[in-house]
Amino acid sequence: MDRNEVLLVGRLSAAVEDRSLPSGDTMTKWRLLVRRRRHRRDGMVTDSIPCVSFNQEVADVLHTLRPRDAMEVTGAFRCRVFGPASGKVWAYEVEVATVRVIEADPLPAGEPGEPPVPSAPRPVAVLAEAG
C-alpha cells in the first residue's frame, strides 16, 4: 500500500507568508530549518524545507511564532505543477496537516544543542482525521 507521510522537527526560518489563491483559498507558506545529524568539520549542515498549509488552524499557530522557534509538523510530500504549457514550474514542498510548538528547554552552558526529539509516529488514521 502507498504511504506519503512526513514528520519534521526543526525551526522556523523566517516570517510566515499568506498567499491568496485564485480559488479563494489562502495558502500559508514558510520554510523549516532542519539540522542534519551528520556534521561538517566547519559547522552544522541544515536543510531549508519549503512548507505550505491550507488549514486555518495551522496558520493560526504559525502566526504566533517567531523565526528560530522550534516546531514539529506532520503532513505529506507534494509536487505542484503550475504555469503555461510552454514553461511549467514544478514545486516540491511539504503540505502540513498539523503543527506542534516545541518549547525551548534551556541548555547548560557549554553544551551543544541537539535537535528537539520528535514525538512517536501516529497511525495514518489519526493524521487523516487531523487533515
For each residue, the residues with C-beta under 8 A, 3 or more apart:
1:
2:
3: 124
4: 76 77
5: 74 76 121 124 127
6: 73 74 75 76 77 94
7: 72 73 74 118 121
8: 32 34 49 51 72 73 94
9: 34 70 71 72 73 102 115 116 117 118
10: 32 33 34 35 46 49 70 71 115
11: 32 33 67 68 69 70 71
12: 16 30 31 32 33 62 65 66 67 68 69 71
13: 30 31 32 33 48 67
14: 30 31 67
15: 30 67
16: 12 28 29 30 59 62 63 65
17: 28 29 30
18: 26 27 28 29 59
19: 26 27 28 29
20: 24 25 26 27
21: 24 25 26 27
22:
23:
24: 20 21
25: 20 21 54
26: 18 19 20 21 54 56 59
27: 18 19 20 21 52 53 54
28: 16 17 18 19 52 53 54 58 59 62
29: 16 17 18 19 50 51 52
30: 12 13 14 15 16 17 51 62
31: 12 13 14 48 49 50 51
32: 8 10 11 12 13 48 49 51 71 73 94
33: 10 11 12 13 46 47 48 49
34: 8 9 10 46 47 49 115
35: 10 44 45 46 115
36: 39 44 45 46 47
37:
38: 45
39: 36 43 44 45
40: 43 44 45
41:
42:
43: 39 40
44: 35 36 39 40
45: 35 36 38 39 40
46: 10 33 34 35 36
47: 33 34 36
48: 13 31 32 33
49: 8 10 31 32 33 34 93 94
50: 29 31 91 92 93 94
51: 8 29 30 31 32 73 75 93 94 95 96
52: 27 28 29 78 93 94 95 96
53: 27 28 58 59 62 75 95 96 97 99
54: 25 26 27 28 95
55: 58 59 96 97 131
56: 26 59 60
57: 60 61
58: 28 53 55 61 62 96 97 98 99
59: 16 18 26 28 53 55 56 62 63
60: 56 57 63 64
61: 57 58 64 65 99 101
62: 12 16 28 30 53 58 59 65 99
63: 16 59 60
64: 60 61 101
65: 12 16 61 62 69 71 101
66: 12 69
67: 11 12 13 14 15
68: 11 12
69: 11 12 65 66 101 104
70: 9 10 11 101 102 103 104 116
71: 9 10 11 12 32 65 99 100 101 102
72: 7 8 9 99 100 102 116 118 119
73: 6 7 8 9 32 51 94 96 98 99 100
74: 5 6 7 96 97 98 122 127 130
75: 6 51 53 94 95 96 97 98
76: 4 5 6 94 95 97
77: 4 6 92 93 94 95
78: 52 92 93 94 95
79: 90 91 92
80: 90 91 93
81: 88 89 90 91
82: 88 89 91
83: 87 88 89
84: 87 88
85: 88
86:
87: 83 84
88: 81 82 83 84 85
89: 81 82 83
90: 79 80 81
91: 50 79 80 81 82
92: 50 77 78 79
93: 49 50 51 52 77 78 80
94: 6 8 32 49 50 51 52 73 75 76 77 78
95: 51 52 53 54 75 76 77 78
96: 51 52 53 55 58 73 74 75 99
97: 53 55 58 74 75 76 127 130 131
98: 58 73 74 75 127 130
99: 53 58 61 62 71 72 73 96
100: 71 72 73 119
101: 61 64 65 69 70 71
102: 9 70 71 72 116
103: 70
104: 69 70
105:
106:
107: 111 113
108: 111
109:
110:
111: 107 108
112:
113: 107
114:
115: 9 10 34 35
116: 9 70 72 102
117: 9
118: 7 9 72
119: 72 100 122
120:
121: 5 7
122: 74 119 126 127
123: 126 127
124: 3 5 127 128
125: 128 129
126: 122 123 129 130
127: 5 74 97 98 122 123 124 130 131
128: 124 125 131
129: 125 126
130: 74 97 98 126 127
131: 55 97 127 128
